[in-house]
Amino acid sequence: MQADIQIQTPRRGARPGASRRPRPGDSDGVTHAHHPGALAIVAHDLKGPLANLSLLVDAIGIENAKAPRPRLTELTARADALVDRLQGVLMGLLDRTRLHGDPLAVVAQDVDLAQLIARAVAGNAPLAAERRVRVVADDTGPLWIRGDAETLLQALDNLVNNAVKHAAPGGIVACEATRIDDGGVAVLVRDDGPGLSDGDLARAFRPFTRLSAVSDATAPGSGLGLWIVRLIAENHGGRIDAANNADRRGATFTLRLPRGRS
C-alpha cells in the first residue's frame, strides 16, 4: 500500500499515567534530541540484533558439520536478514538525526502493524530458540495506522526482545494487536516470567534502567530498550504501559498508538 510521506514533529512530554506511564516531571538524564542520546540509541539497537546474529553464526557452524545444505541456506538467509536490519537501523537513525535533528523523528506513511509484529517476532527467533521460549502472535490480518515503519519496528523489536529475556525458560511470549475505540491500535506483549516489582513499575521507562525481576539474571542489557519504546510511542502521539498479569505470572506491556492523520 503506497502513501505520501509526512514528517511529524510532535509535542514533547509524556502523558500522565497509571500502571506505568512516564510523567512530564520524570528526569531522564538523557535527552534524545541530543547527540549523546542518539549515540546511546544506536549502540543499544545494534546490541540486540548483533546478539541474535551471533547465535545464528554459531548455529551455522554446528550445522555445517552435520546438516544438509538446504538448512545452511536457510540459516544464511536469516543471518543476511539480520545484517540488513542492522544496516537499516543504523542508517535510519543517522539520517533522522542529520535531516530532522531527532534520531526517532516520525516519517509518517501507512503502516501495517501486524506485518511489523511478525518481523519483530522473526527477528528474535534465534534468542527465543536459545532460551526455549515460544513466541506466538495472533493472526489478526492487516492493522493499518499512520506512522513510521522503521521506528515502530524498533519499538516492537524491543518489546519482544524484552519479553523473551524475561520469560521463564521453556515459557511463552504472546503478542496481540487489536483495534481500539478511537480507531487506533493496542499492541500487547505478554510474558510468563517473574513479573515486575513496584520499583520496576515506577522506573521501567527511564533510561539506563534494568528491571530487577528477571528470569535470567545473566541476560545482557543496557537498560535503554523500554525508554526507546516510550520515546517512539510519544513521538507517534501514543503511550506505553506496563502491568503485572492478573495471575501474577509475568507482565504485559501495552503499546497504544493512534490511527494518525491521513
C-alpha positions as CSV (number, residue, x, y, z in Angstrom):
1,M,0.0,0.0,0.0
2,Q,1.7,3.2,-1.2
3,A,1.2,6.5,0.6
4,D,2.6,10.0,0.7
5,I,5.2,10.6,3.4
6,Q,5.0,13.2,6.1
7,I,7.4,14.4,8.7
8,Q,5.8,14.8,12.1
9,T,7.3,16.9,14.9
10,P,5.2,16.0,18.0
11,R,5.0,18.0,21.2
12,R,7.5,16.7,23.7
13,G,6.4,15.3,27.1
14,A,4.7,12.2,28.3
15,R,1.1,11.8,29.4
16,P,0.2,11.3,33.0
17,G,-0.3,7.6,33.8
18,A,-1.4,4.8,35.9
19,S,0.3,1.4,35.8
20,R,3.1,2.9,34.5
21,R,3.2,5.8,32.2
22,P,6.1,8.3,32.4
23,R,5.2,11.8,33.6
24,P,6.5,15.2,32.3
25,G,8.3,15.7,35.5
26,D,10.3,12.5,35.2
27,S,14.0,13.1,35.0
28,D,15.6,11.1,32.2
29,G,19.1,12.3,32.5
30,V,19.5,11.8,28.7
31,T,17.7,13.8,26.1
32,H,17.1,12.0,22.8
33,A,17.3,15.3,20.9
34,H,21.0,15.5,21.8
35,H,23.8,13.6,20.0
36,P,24.8,11.6,23.1
37,G,21.3,10.3,23.3
38,A,21.4,9.4,19.6
39,L,24.6,7.5,20.0
40,A,23.2,5.7,23.0
41,I,20.2,4.6,20.9
42,V,22.4,3.5,18.1
43,A,24.6,1.5,20.4
44,H,21.6,-0.2,22.1
45,D,19.8,-1.0,18.9
46,L,22.9,-2.7,17.5
47,K,23.3,-4.9,20.5
48,G,20.1,-6.9,20.2
49,P,20.4,-7.8,16.5
50,L,24.1,-8.5,17.0
51,A,23.4,-10.9,19.8
52,N,20.9,-12.7,17.6
53,L,23.3,-12.7,14.7
54,S,26.0,-14.2,16.9
55,L,23.6,-17.1,17.8
56,L,22.9,-17.6,14.1
57,V,26.5,-17.8,13.2
58,D,27.1,-20.3,15.9
59,A,24.2,-22.4,14.6
60,I,25.7,-22.2,11.1
61,G,29.0,-23.6,12.4
62,I,27.3,-26.5,14.1
63,E,25.0,-27.3,11.2
64,N,27.9,-27.1,8.7
65,A,29.3,-30.3,10.2
66,K,26.2,-32.3,10.1
67,A,23.2,-30.8,8.3
68,P,22.2,-30.9,4.6
69,R,22.9,-27.8,2.5
70,P,19.2,-26.5,2.4
71,R,19.4,-26.0,6.2
72,L,22.6,-24.0,5.8
73,T,20.9,-21.9,3.1
74,E,18.0,-21.1,5.4
75,L,20.4,-20.1,8.3
76,T,22.4,-18.0,6.0
77,A,19.3,-16.2,4.7
78,R,18.3,-15.5,8.3
79,A,21.7,-14.1,9.0
80,D,21.6,-11.9,6.0
81,A,18.2,-10.5,7.1
82,L,19.6,-9.6,10.5
83,V,22.6,-7.9,8.8
84,D,20.1,-5.9,6.7
85,R,18.2,-5.0,9.8
86,L,21.3,-3.7,11.4
87,Q,22.2,-1.6,8.4
88,G,18.6,-0.2,8.3
89,V,18.6,0.7,12.0
90,L,21.9,2.4,11.8
91,M,21.3,4.4,8.6
92,G,17.8,5.3,9.7
93,L,18.9,6.8,13.0
94,L,21.8,8.6,11.4
95,D,19.6,10.0,8.6
96,R,16.9,11.2,11.0
97,T,19.5,12.9,13.2
98,R,21.1,14.6,10.2
99,L,17.8,15.6,8.5
100,H,15.5,16.3,11.4
101,G,17.7,16.7,14.5
102,D,16.0,13.7,16.1
103,P,17.1,10.1,15.7
104,L,13.5,9.0,16.3
105,A,11.7,11.5,14.1
106,V,8.4,10.2,12.6
107,V,8.5,9.8,8.8
108,A,4.8,9.1,8.5
109,Q,3.2,6.7,6.0
110,D,0.6,4.0,6.0
111,V,1.9,1.1,8.1
112,D,0.6,-2.4,8.7
113,L,1.3,-3.1,12.4
114,A,0.5,-6.8,12.0
115,Q,3.3,-7.1,9.5
116,L,5.8,-5.3,11.8
117,I,4.9,-7.6,14.7
118,A,5.6,-10.6,12.5
119,R,9.0,-9.1,11.6
120,A,9.8,-8.4,15.3
121,V,8.9,-12.0,16.2
122,A,11.0,-13.4,13.4
123,G,14.0,-11.2,14.3
124,N,14.0,-12.5,17.8
125,A,13.6,-16.2,16.8
126,P,17.3,-17.1,17.5
127,L,17.2,-15.7,21.1
128,A,13.9,-17.4,21.7
129,A,15.2,-20.7,20.4
130,E,18.3,-20.4,22.6
131,R,16.1,-19.8,25.7
132,R,13.5,-22.4,24.6
133,V,10.8,-19.7,24.6
134,R,7.9,-20.0,22.2
135,V,6.8,-16.6,20.7
136,V,3.3,-16.5,19.3
137,A,1.4,-13.7,17.5
138,D,-2.3,-13.6,16.8
139,D,-3.2,-13.6,13.1
140,T,-5.4,-10.6,13.1
141,G,-5.0,-9.6,9.4
142,P,-3.7,-6.1,8.4
143,L,-3.9,-3.4,11.0
144,W,-3.2,-0.1,9.2
145,I,-2.2,3.1,11.0
146,R,-0.4,6.3,10.1
147,G,3.2,6.1,11.5
148,D,6.8,5.4,10.9
149,A,7.6,1.8,9.9
150,E,11.2,1.8,10.9
151,T,10.9,3.3,14.4
152,L,7.7,1.3,15.1
153,L,9.6,-1.8,14.2
154,Q,12.3,-0.8,16.7
155,A,9.7,-0.4,19.4
156,L,8.1,-3.8,18.7
157,D,11.5,-5.5,18.4
158,N,12.5,-4.1,21.8
159,L,9.2,-5.2,23.4
160,V,9.5,-8.7,22.0
161,N,13.2,-8.9,22.9
162,N,12.5,-7.8,26.5
163,A,9.7,-10.3,26.9
164,V,11.8,-13.2,25.6
165,K,14.6,-12.3,28.1
166,H,12.1,-12.1,31.0
167,A,10.0,-15.1,30.1
168,A,10.5,-18.4,32.0
169,P,12.9,-20.8,30.3
170,G,10.7,-23.0,28.1
171,G,7.9,-20.5,28.5
172,I,5.8,-18.4,26.1
173,V,5.6,-14.9,24.9
174,A,2.3,-13.8,23.4
175,C,1.8,-10.8,21.0
176,E,-1.6,-9.5,20.3
177,A,-2.8,-6.4,18.4
178,T,-6.3,-5.1,18.4
179,R,-8.2,-2.1,17.1
180,I,-9.4,0.2,20.0
181,D,-12.4,2.5,20.3
182,D,-10.7,5.7,19.0
183,G,-9.6,3.9,15.8
184,G,-6.1,3.4,17.0
185,V,-4.3,0.1,17.8
186,A,-3.2,-1.5,21.1
187,V,-0.3,-4.0,20.9
188,L,0.1,-6.3,23.9
189,V,3.3,-8.2,24.5
190,R,2.8,-10.7,27.4
191,D,5.5,-12.9,29.1
192,D,5.2,-15.6,31.8
193,G,8.3,-14.6,33.8
194,P,8.6,-13.4,37.4
195,G,6.6,-10.1,36.8
196,L,7.5,-6.6,37.8
197,S,8.2,-5.2,41.3
198,D,6.7,-2.0,42.4
199,G,10.1,-0.3,41.8
200,D,10.3,-1.7,38.3
201,L,6.8,-0.4,37.5
202,A,7.8,3.1,38.8
203,R,11.0,3.4,36.7
204,A,10.7,0.9,33.8
205,F,10.6,3.6,31.1
206,R,13.5,5.7,32.3
207,P,16.9,5.4,30.6
208,F,19.6,3.0,31.8
209,T,17.1,1.1,33.9
210,R,17.5,-2.7,34.2
211,L,14.5,-4.4,35.7
212,S,15.2,-6.2,38.9
213,A,12.7,-9.1,38.4
214,V,14.4,-11.0,35.6
215,S,14.0,-14.7,34.8
216,D,17.7,-14.8,33.6
217,A,19.9,-12.6,35.6
218,T,22.8,-13.1,33.1
219,A,20.8,-11.8,30.2
220,P,22.7,-8.8,28.7
221,G,21.0,-5.4,28.6
222,S,21.8,-1.7,28.6
223,G,18.6,-0.5,30.3
224,L,17.6,1.6,27.3
225,G,15.1,-0.6,25.4
226,L,11.9,0.4,27.2
227,W,12.9,4.0,27.3
228,I,13.3,3.9,23.5
229,V,9.9,2.3,23.2
230,R,8.5,5.2,25.3
231,L,10.1,7.8,23.1
232,I,8.8,6.2,19.9
233,A,5.3,5.9,21.4
234,E,5.3,9.5,22.4
235,N,6.6,10.7,19.0
236,H,3.5,8.9,17.5
237,G,1.1,10.5,20.0
238,G,0.7,7.2,21.8
239,R,1.9,5.7,25.1
240,I,3.4,2.6,26.6
241,D,2.1,1.0,29.8
242,A,3.3,-1.9,31.9
243,A,1.3,-4.1,34.4
244,N,1.7,-7.5,36.0
245,N,-0.7,-10.2,34.7
246,A,-3.7,-11.0,36.8
247,D,-2.4,-14.4,37.8
248,R,0.9,-12.8,38.9
249,R,2.8,-14.8,36.3
250,G,4.7,-12.4,34.1
251,A,3.9,-9.0,32.9
252,T,2.2,-7.3,29.9
253,F,3.5,-4.3,28.1
254,T,0.8,-2.4,26.1
255,L,1.7,-0.1,23.3
256,R,-1.2,2.2,22.3
257,L,-1.0,4.1,19.0
258,P,-3.5,6.4,17.4
259,R,-4.7,5.9,13.9
260,G,-2.8,9.0,12.8
261,R,-3.6,11.7,10.2
262,S,-4.3,10.6,6.6
